[in-house]
């Protein structure tokens, strides 16, 4: 793939529940967990 950022990668991060619902917090948390896997929280810790 070529374009503005040819060395970038596209990743799939699941942040919504099975009904497609979620919050801004869960979206941000999912992105942060991908960026910092050593700080990864379990699904049970994220879902209230």
Secondary structure, 3 states (H helix, E strand, C coil): CCCCCCCCCCCCCCCCCCCCCCCHHHHHHHHHHHHCHHHCCCHHHHCC
